[in-house]
Amino acid sequence: MKKQKKLLVLALAALLMLPAVRVEAAEQVPYDTYYYDYWGNLVYTPAPYVPDGSISGVDIGAGAFSSPQDFFLIDGILYVADTGNNRIVILTVDGELLNIIDSFESEAGTETFREPSGICVTSDGRMYIADTGNGRVVQLSPDGELLQIVENPQSDVLPENFVFSPVKVSVDYANRIYVIAENMYQGILSFMEDGEFTGFTGTINVTLTPTEIFWLKFSTKEQRSRQKLYIATEFTGMDVDEEGFLYATNVDTEGLQSVRLLNPKGQDVIVKKDSVPLSGDLDWRLTGDYSGPSRIVDVVERGHGIYSILDYTRGRIFTYDSEGNLLYIFGGLGTQEGTFRSPTAIEADDERILVLDAGRGEILEFTETKYGGLINEAVGLRYDGDETKAVECWHEVLKYNSDFELAYVGIGKAYLADGDNVKAMEYLRLGMDKDYYSIAYKRWRNEILSENLPWILTTGVVVVAVLVTGSIVKNRRRRKGGVRG
């Protein structure tokens, strides 16, 4: 009995001495955390982010938020478009109320907002508010004084009877204004700093199949009226990076691409992979999920080429790197703390991700775990060119999740850059990266040929000489034999 007790104590001690990494990796969260492997299979992972509280209007003494549709984070300050209350609420990320703006003075007198649905703030504190109900974008100073109103744009490229109803607004480093408007499918409206409309950017045209083109051409007017309209796709959210590139999300009924990266010319330059559609969940077709593909409503650019998109349909957050790799997925709908009812906007603050929930009337906070932090760090280091430190992080990631293919690819690419093609092939094979594996294989093959070329040539010469000599001897014997006959 004493021996059994001693063994039990030793076993418990051994469990307590296990690395903390194993404990955190198994931490319970009120949602699934996963990613998709090379074959498109869902693979569960440790939690990259965990719930870390929430902020409501009541908490900060501003009264309850009513269906807030957007918020903006800059320098630790949050600006909330409290849509149902027709106001802008300004607070710190720690929940301290700074100001409430529900009106401003103009030449016409005191004016108020009507269902403001979008907000963007520049580095010098200027606020751009999509005042949806009033059909305008209002620009205010940091003190709330009116600087400019953008409304009723005029152009030949706009549809007849166009009603300007902005829902999202963003501003780049050159003070160009980008606006997503209701029922506007031609693209994102672009304005100069002075409010002059300059056209559309990022127009997404729907591509028809040959069969669809045939039926549209030969069907009757009545049949065409019953067919779906082949118009450009509607945008839903956006975020501008430091270089003026515009991340923009869009409605995607096929589940292929719900986010784009638009350069100043309006061209989509985002990197995507055939095996990893940039559109949230992949398995809705296989599982028979009748809610359909993810509806991505917002995006946040997080630096080092990392960006996250928010799915309204299932309340999930998908994060990708600059090469189109899916890093991790977390979040979900529900009534538990840390789940969403109607997520509408997403922001990021160092180690935290913030999500605005219109249904809850709250800002939900999520903090990165060691696992999520290591992935972010590894991707950032590789993006900055520090392969050595990135490899160290990827090895740590594999301690949490030995099935994470991207970690193997990251290590393999580092070996490839270092000239160790054999090791590179080993890790790239584990990471299922065919393209880089082919590169490593070709380099390894060239190395073998280069190192053994003198031996191969010598051997070839000897073999040829032996064959030629043998042929000569054989021919001579034949001739001698013929003479004797």
N, C-alpha and C positions, 0 to 999 in steps of 0.2 A: 504493500500500500504506500509506504514512504517513497519507494522507488517511482511509483506511478505519479505521486504528487510532485516529486522532483522533476520528472519529465514534463509534466503539465506546466510547471513554473518556467522551465527552460523554453518551452514552446511559446508561452505568452511573452516572455522576454524577447524571443526572436522576432515575434510579430511587431512588438513595440519598436524594435531596432530597424525595421524596414524603412527605406528612404521615404521621406515625406511626399515625394513625387507620386507614389502609388496611392496615397490617401487622397491627395487633391484631385487626382485624375478620376477618382470614383465619386467625386462630390455630386450630391443630388441637386438637380435643378428641375423646375416645373415644365420642362420642354425637352424635346429630343435635340441632340447635338450630333451632327454627322457630316459626311461629304460623299461624293460619288467617285468610285475608282475608275480605272481605265476602261472597264467593260460597262460602265454605267450602273453598277450595282451600288446600292446604298450601304455605306459602312459607318457604323456608330463610332463616335470618338469621345475622348474626354471633353469636358465643357471648356470652350475657349473664353467664354464670358459668363459671369454669374450676376443675378439681380443684386442691386445694391441700393435699394430704396427708390423713392419717387418724390416729386414735388408737385403740389397742387396750388391753385390760387388761394384756397383757404389756408393752407400752410403758411403762405407768405403774407397773409393779411390783405389780399387783394380781392377777396370774394372768389367764388368758384368759377373756373374757366367754363365757357360754353362752346362746345364743338370747335376747339382751336384747330386750325388747318395747317399752320406753318410756324416754324421758329427758326431763328438764326443765332449762331454762336460765334463770338469774336472777342478775343482778349478776356475770356472768363465771364463775359456778360451775355445773357440770353435775352433775345427780343422775341416775344410771343405774339403772333397774330391771333388774338382771342376773338375769333370770327363772330360767334353768337352774341358777344357783348359789345361788338363794334368798337374795339379798342386795341391798343398795343401795350402790352405789359413788359416792363424791363426789370430784370432781376439778375443776381449773380448765380453762378452755377451751384453755390452753396445754399441758395434759397433765401437770399436777402432781397427784399423788394426795394427797387431804386426809383421807379417812376411808372406812372400810368398816363398814356396819351390817348385821349378820346376825342380831341378836337384840335383845331388850329385856326389861326387868323389869316384871312385873305382880304383882297380888296372888296369882296362881297360881304365881308363880315366873318362871324364865327361859323366854321364848317365842321362837320362831323364825318366819321367813317360809316360805311354801310357794308357790312359783311366783308371786312378785309381778310383775304385768303392767302396772301403771300407777303414775305418781307425779306429784304436783303440790306445789310449794313456794310459800309465801306470802312477802311482802316482809319479814316479821320472822323468816323462817327455819323456820317450822313445816312439817313434812313430812306429806303425806297419801299413804299408800301403799295401792294396791289389792292386797291380799294375797289373790290369786285362789283359790289352793288351800285357804286356810283360811276362805273365804267372809266376808271382812270388810274394812273400811277402817281402817287403823291411823294414828292421828295422833301424831306424835312431836315433841318439842321440838328446837331446833337442836342440842342435846347428845345427842339420841337417847333422851330419857326419854319414857315413855308419857304422853300427855295424854288420849287418848280412843280408844275402839274403837266403830265403827259396824258393827253386824251384825244379821242376822235381822230386817229391818223388818217391821212388822205393819200391815196395812190391808185394808179390804174391797175396795179396787180392785186388789189384787194377786191373781194367779191362785192357785187352790188348789194345794197342794203346791209352792209357789214356793221355789226354792233360790237364795239370794242368792250370786252369784258375780261380783263386780266385776272388770272388766278395765281400765277407765280411770277416772280421777278428776280433777276440776277444782274450783277454789274461786274465788268472786268476791270483790269488795272488802267485801261485807257478811258474809263467811265462810259464805255458803250453799255447800253441798257438792253437786256434781253427779256422778253415777255412771253409767257405761255398764256394764251387766251382761250376762253371757252369756245367750242365749236369751230376751232381754227385748225384745219388739217394740213394746210400748206407748209407748215413749219413753225419755228419759233420766230416771233417778230423781233426785229433788230432796230434800235434807235441810236442816233448819235447822242453825245453828251447834252446837247441843247434840246433834245426831244424830237428831232427830225427823224421820221420813219425812213429807213434805208432798204427795207426788204425782208426776206425770209432767210433763215439759216437752218441747215440740217434737215431739209425736206426728205421724208422717207416715202418713196413710191412703192406701192405694192406691185410685185411681179406676178404676171399672169402665166399660167401654164398654157401650152399649145391647145389643150382641150378646152380650157376656159375661153381662150381667144376665139376658137372656132364657134362655140355656142353663143358667145356674145355677138358674133358677126352674123350668124344665120338665124338666131332666135327672133321671135316676133316682139313687138313693142310690149305686149302684155307679159310675155315670158321674161323679158329683161327687167320689167318693173318688179318682178318677184325675186330676182336674183340679188345677191348682196352687192353693194356698191364698192367698186374698186377705186377707192380714194386713198390719199396719203394717210399715214397713221398719226394719231394724236399723241402729243408729248404730255408728260405728267409731272416731272420734277427736274431740277437741274442744280448744278454747283460749278463754280468757276475756280480753276486752279491758279497758282501764282503766275503762270506763263500766259494766261488768257485763254487756255483751252477749256471748252465747255463740256462737262459731263452732263448728259441728258437722258432721262428715262422716258420710255414710250409704251403705249399699249401694244401688246404682242399676243395675238390670238393663236399663234402657232407654237409658241414656246421656243423660239429660236434666238432672238436677240431683243432684249428689253432695255439695253443701255448702250449709249454711243459716246464717243469722245470727238467733239467737233473742233477742228482747228479754226483759226480766224477766217478762213475761206468757206467755212461751213461744211468741210469734207469730214467724213467719219474716218478717223485714223486709229480707232481702238484695235488692239490686238486680240484676236479670238482664235480658238482652236475648234476644229470640226467636232472633236469628241467632247467639248465642254461648251455647250450653248450658253451665252451670257443672258440667261433668262430665268434664273431661280431654279425651282424644282424641275427634275427631269422625269420622275417616275409616275406622273399623273396619268399618262397614257396606259402604262402597264398595269397600274393598280385599279383602273376603272374609276378614278376620282372624278366625279361629275362636276366638281367645282372648276375643273379645267386648269390651264396653265397659271403660273403665278401672275398676279397683277402688280407690277412694280410701280410704286408711286413716288419714290424719291431716291436720291443718291447723295452720298457724301464722299468727297475726295479727302484722303487721310494722309497724304504725303508718301514719298518713296514709291509712287506708282500703285499704292494700295487704295482700293475704293470699296465701299459697301453699299448695297442696294436693299430697299425695304419692300417686302411683299405684303400687300394689303389682304390678299385672299387667305393666307394661312398664318400671317403674322410672323414671318421669318426674316432673318437678316442673312444675306449672302455676301461673302467677302472674296474679292479677286485681287490678283496682282497684275502688274503691267504687262505680263506675258499671257494673260488670259487664263491663268490657273486658278481653280477654285480652292481657297484656303480653308474655309470652315463655314458652317451653317449653325445658327442657333435661333431660339425664339419660338413663339407659338401663341395661338389664341386660347383664351380661357378666362377663368375668374380668379385664379390664384395670383398671389403677388408675383410680379415678374412676367406675367403674360399680358397679352393685349386684347382689346375689344375692337378698336378701329384705328390702327396705326396710320399716321398720315405724313410724318416727316422724321428725318434722321439727321443727327449731328454727331461729331466726335470731338473729344477733349482729352488729349494725351492718352491715358490708359482707360478712359471711359468712353462708352457709346451711349448717347441719349436718344430716346425715341419719344415723339409727341403722340399721345393717344387721344383722339377726339372723343371716343366713347367714354373713357375714364375721366377725361378732363384733367390729365396729369402728364408730367414729364417723367418717364421711367429711365432709371440709370442702370447701367451694366458695367462692371469692372472686369478687366482682363484677368484671367488666371495665369499661372506660370506657363501652362501649355500654350495658351493663346499669345502670351507675351513673347515666348520664344519664337513662334512662327512669325509674328510681326517683326521681331528683331532680325531674324535670319533673312527675311525678304528684303528688309531695309538695307542690311549690310551688303547683300548681293547687288541691290539696285545702285548702291554707292560704290561698288567695285571692290569691297573688302571680302574677298572669297574665303580667306583663312578663318576669320572670325565667324563668317556665315556657316562654314562647315562645323565649327564647334557647336553652334546653336542647333543645327540640323541633327547632330548626334544626340543632343539633349532631347530634342523633339521625339526621336525614335524611342527613347526610354519611356515616354508616355504613350506613344502610339506606334508600334512596330510595323503597322500596315500603311503608314502614311507615305504614299508614293512620291509626293513632291519632295520630301526630305531626301530620299534616295537620289532623285534627279538633281537636287541642289548639290549634294556631295559629289555625284558623278560629274557634273559640270565643272566643279572646282578641280577635280583630278584631271579633267580634260584640259583645262586652262594651264595646269601645272605640267602637262606633258606626260602624265602617267595614264596611258591609254588602256592598259589592261585593267587597272582599278576603275577607270571611268566606265569601261564596258560592263564591269561587274555591277556597279551601282545603277547605271542607266538601264540595265536589263531589269533590275528589281523595281525601278521606277516606271517601267513600261514606256520609256521615251524612245521611240523608234528612230526619230530623226537624229537626235544627238548620238544614239548608239551607232548609227550608220557612220557618222562622222568619226567617232572614236575607232570603229572597226577599220575604216579606210586608212586612218593615220597609223594604226597598229600594223596593218598589212604593208604599208609603205615602209615602215620601220624595219620590218622583217626582211623585205626585199633589199632595202638599202644596206643593212648589216651583213647580209649573206650574198650580196651580188657577186663579189670576187669568187667566192666558193662555188656559187651556182654557175658562173661563166666558165670557171676552170673545169668543173665537172662536165659541163656541156661540151667543151672543147675535147675533153678526153673521150667522152662517149662518142662524139662525132668521128674522132680519129680512129677509135676502135672499130666503129661501123664501116668507115671507109677502108681501113686496112683489111678487115674481114672480107669486104666485098671484092677488093683487089685480089686477095689470095684465092678466093672462091672462083673468080673468073679465070685466073691462071690455071688452076687445076682443071677447069672445064676444057680450056684450050688444049692442054697436054693430053687429056683423056681423048679428045677428038682426033688428035694426030695419030695416037696409037691405034685407034679403031680403023 
